Amino acid sequence: MTAVLFGLLSGVVACVSYAIDDDPRVDKELQRLKGRWKIVTAEVGGQNVEADEEFCFFTTSYSWRNSKRELRGTPALNLTHTPPQISFQHNFSSESGPLGGDASQWDSGIYKFSDDGDVLTLCIGGTDKFATSNEDRRRLYVLKRVSSDARSPIDDLASPNQAVRDKAAEVLRATFKSTPESKWAPTIEKITKGQSKKEVQELLRPLNATWEVSMGTGQTHSEVYRLDSEWLLSCGFHNTGDTLIDRKLTRSLKHIWVAPPNTYTGVWTAYFVNGQKSHVVNYKNGKYFGEFISYHWDGSTRSVQHYSE
């Protein structure tokens, strides 16, 4: 008997989900889950079964695969329950593509870590104990962390291989989860008029914000910081004293650009982190030739240019 990890494949689907944005501990817990995991033992209906699945967490998405198929989707946690609960929304299948609307499937269960954090016990269908019996359809899995690094679809957008980028973009269009503005509110509210640039940067440091660009005029200048792949924070400062004038949070999805080979001829497509196209560029012998189309992150056209020899 061969085990399958999720109910979508085994015929048991638990339609339960948990909000992942309501508990400040969730981000830290998702970081603990991040990585590649391999099933060590599997048990279904009180019996041990074979399993060759690999499970990858990418912080806000996951991938489950074996030699025949792959599922991708969005995890959600409920840390107020003991033991903590986890749910999986499967919204992409390698067999049928995006799973939207009524086709989207859920599985849920409970989980726990070993003391060193490198062994994960997962009981799909469980609510209170890590066990199965011949009287239910719960599935119990013990997984060993193979690596703390797992390539996500966003990582693959930087691939020099167009087919890899196209596949990653297809997955992201089905699985991308937008970050709510409210996530940044507690920190942004602490950034107030009159603070020094150094004070602002100290407040941003725990968020791992990165500097994006600087712009200036005669009396003032602005600094733009990227908070994540979706949100930018713009701060205006007086040149004298580097004191804050104002700040503004703006939604601006990041696009991933990778240059084609020097002598490339053909169509080259790059994407935003949500899987929408950012650029479609025609090349001839490594130079622009034909249409050069730029897009907004919502899929609408931003500009169209034409190049000739």
Secondary structure, 3 states (H helix, E strand, C coil): CECCCCHHHHCCCCCCCCCCCCCCCHHHHHHHHCEEEEEEEEEECCEEEECCCEEEECCCCEEEECCCCEEEEEEEEECCCCCCEEEEEEEEECCCEECCHHHCEEEEEEEEECCCCCEEEEEECCCCCCCCCCCCCCEEEEEEEEECCCCCHHHHCCCCCHHHHHHHHHHHHHHCCCCCHHHHHHHHCCCCCCCEHHHHHHHHHHHCCEEEEEEECCCEEEEEEECCCCEEEEEEEECCCCEEEEEEEEECCCEECCCCCCCCCEEEEEEECCCCEEEEEEEECCEEEEEEEEECCCCCEEEEEEECC
